[in-house]
Structures are given as C-alpha cells and as structure tokens.
Amino acid sequence: MHTRVKICGLTRPEDAREAARLGADAVGLVFYPASPRLIDVDRARRIRAAVPPFVTVTALFLDAPADEVRAVLDGVAVDLLQFHGSEPADYCEAFGRPYIKGVSMAPGADPAAVLAGHPQAAGFLLDSHGVGERGGTGVAFDWTTVPEARQRPVILAGGLHPGNVADAVRQVAPWAVDVSSGVESAPGIKDAARMARFISEVQGVRDIPGSAAAD
C-alpha cells in the first residue's frame, strides 16, 4: 500500500493545478464560514475546472445547514464530502455522496465512538482539533493514539508539514495524509516548493523496503 496525499484549503485555481501536477491525489475546498480558507461557489467552480481527471475534489463542511451543503453540490462538481463537526451519520448520508468524517484526536475526545457511529463513511480523517472545532490549526497530535483496528481507511491530518510527514507515514501507515497550513506561504495560499517537498517526502517512504506504507 502507498500513502495518498490530499492538499486541503485551496483558494486559487493555479494552486490546484500545481498540486495535481506535483502528484496530489486529492484537493480540498473549504465551505466553513469561520475558516480563513473559505471560498464561495463561484470560486470553487473555477478551482474545480483547474483540476485534471483522476484527482478527487473534496468539499469540507462543519455543522453546516443541509441546504448550504446542497447549494454547493448544485453548483460544483464535488467527488467527496468531508464533515468536520458533530454531524450524525444520517445527516452525512442524506446527500447521496461518499463522505469522510473528521475525528477529533484531542485529549478527552472519543474517536472510537465516532468511528462506530459512522459505519457508512468512506474513511475517517484524524485531526488534532477539539470536538466541534475546525482543523487547519497546524498542531499535531500524539500519533501513538491512532486506533489500531481500522474498519475504514484512515487519513492522518493535523500539524503535518514537509519536515515531519515522512515520520508520520512510517509510524501510522495511513491510507492518506492531509495537509493545509503546512504547505502555505499565507492562509489559503499554497507554496509550490513546500507542496513539492511534502509530496516527495511521502513518496520517499513508499520506496523504503519493508515500510508499512510501501507498495
């Protein structure tokens, strides 16, 4: 197995195009009003148009009213939904799209309950945010707390950057890693050199003989 890469919080078409060129498997668009990476449907549509085939476009929401989610889906060709709040399974499943569920790994959180409560989730994104809070804080959590029993793919997020992502992949062997602030020059502005190094670090682990994340 090799570890995939998602670049989240894109706000510019050129960053999406460059992320894909560098080898990103997925990109993320944020529709959470309190985020500095918030975009509207018109900008999301322009970013979507810059994404080539076989790169997954993910739309991120946090406890959004259902009609807001539907408005995005009506305006943008989204492949995958990401729910990052306290959304129950019936809400997440109501949109008829595959989804991943954000899971708080902060002290005092109960990740096992979230995993058990979303049996239809396509995967779970483990982040350092507190329960009901947004991610993108740039803070890592203790990777030794990642559940060993994984019924669905695990996406590792929270405080990842080019300097630590290889260690994260070696230790956790996640299905994918998700990065936002760790490859930015400013909130929402991706740095091409940092994206290139981040992806290269992940790909380098793939090539280590005997690695849990190697092919």
N, C-alpha and C positions, 0 to 999 in steps of 0.2 A: 504494500500500500504506500502511496505517496501522499503527502500533505498538500492540500489545496490552499490557495490564497484568495482572500476577499479584501478588497480595498474599499473602505466604507467612508461615508460622509463626503461624497463628491459634489462639487458645486459648479464645475466647469466642464464643458464637452471635451476640451483639449486634455484635461486630466484623465477622463475616462478612456479616451483614445490611447493615451500613453500607457496607462495601466494595462490595458489589453495587449498593447504591443510588447510590453515587458514580460507578459506571461501570466497576468492575474486571471484567475478562473471566474471571479465574480466581482461585481461592484455594488455598492450600497448607496441608496438615496434616502435622505432623512426627511421625514414629514412630521417631526415633533416640534411644536412651536417654540419651546424654550431652548432649542439647540442652536448654537452659532452656525451650524451647517444646514439649517433649514432651507429648503427650496420649495418653490411653488410648482404647480403642474406644468406651466409653460416652460420653465427652465428644465424640469425633469424630462420633458419631451425632447428638448434639444440634446440633453445628455444622452438619452436613450438612443437617439439617432446616430450618435457617435460610437456606439458600442457595436463591435462586429459580431458575427454569428458565433455561437457556442460559448459566449461569455454570459453568465447568469446575472440578470438585473434584479436586485432585491430592494424592496421598499420597506423602510423601518418606521414603525409607529409605537407610541407609548400611551396606552389607555385612551386611544382616540375614539370619538363617537363613530359608530358604524357608518353613518352617512359620509363622513370625511374619508374613510377608507374607500368606500365605493366611488367617491368622486375622483380619487386618484386612479383607481382601476379603470374608470371610464375614460380617463384622459391619457394614460400612459400604459404602454405595453410592458407590464411587470411580469417577471417569471416566478418570483418567490416573495412571500410576505415574511416580515420579521416583527414579532411582537415582543416589546421590551419592558412591558409593565406587568400589571397583575391580571392580565386578561385570562378568563377561564377558557377551557377547551371548546365549549360550544360556540363562544364568540369567535375564536380563532378559525374554527372550521366552517363558519357561516358564509365565508366569501368564496368558497369553491376553488381555492388555490392552495398549493402546497405551502406550508409555513414552517419556520423555525421559531423556537421560543427562547427568549432570553432568560437566563437563570442567574440570580444573584449568588455570588460566592463570598459575599461579605460575612464577617463574623456574626453569628446569630441567625443567619438565613437557613432555610431548609430546602436545599436543592433536590433532595430525594422526593419531596412532596410535589415539586413542580414537574419532575420527570414522570412520576407516576400519574399525575393529573392530566397529562397531555399525550395519551398513547398514540394519537394520530400525527403527532409532529414529525416532520421530515428530519429534524435534528434539533439539537439544543446548543445554544450559544452561551458559554460560561464566561461571566464577566465579573469584574470587581465592584460593580456598582451596588449600592444598597437596594433593598426591596422597594420597588416603585420608583426608583431613580433612574436617570438616563446614564448611559455609558459614555465613552469618549473622554474619561477623566484622565487618562494617561497613567493610571495607577494599576500595578499588577497585584494579583492575589497569590496566596500560597498554592503553588501547583500540586503539592502533595495531597491537597484536599479534593482533587478531581475524583469523582466516583469511578471505581474500577469496573463495576458492572455497567455496561453500556448497551442498552437495547436499541438505541438510535445513534447516528453519527454525532460526534461532539465537535463543536467549533470553539477554539480557545481564543479569548479576547481579553482586553484589559491590560494596559501598560506595555504592550508589545512594541518593539522597535528593532531596527537592524542589529543592535548590539546584544539583544537577548533572545531573539526569536529562535535561533538555532538550538539553544539550550532548552527552550520551551518545547520544541518539537521532539528533541531527544528524550526528554523526561516524560512528556504526556502522550506522545504519538497520536495527536488529534487527527480527525478527518480533515480539518481545515483550521487555518488561523485567520483572524480578522483584525485589521489594523486601521486606525483612523489618524489620531493625532501623532502617532509615531512616525508618520511619513509626510508630515506637513511642514511648511515654512510659516504658515499662519492658519488659523482655524478655517477649514474648508478649502485651503489652497495646498494642493499636493505638490511635493517636491520630487521631480523626476529622478534625481540621483538617489534620494532616500528610498523611493519605491523600487528602483533597480537593485539596490543593495539588499533591501528586505526580501525581495523575491529570490535573489541569488542565494541568500543565507538559507532560506527554506529548501531550495533546490539542492544546495550542497549537502544537506542532511540526507536527502533521498539517495545520494550516491555513496554514503558510508556503508560498507559491507556489514551486515548484521544489525543495522539500525532497525528499530521497531517501525520507523516511518519509511523505510526504503522499499523500493519495488521488490 
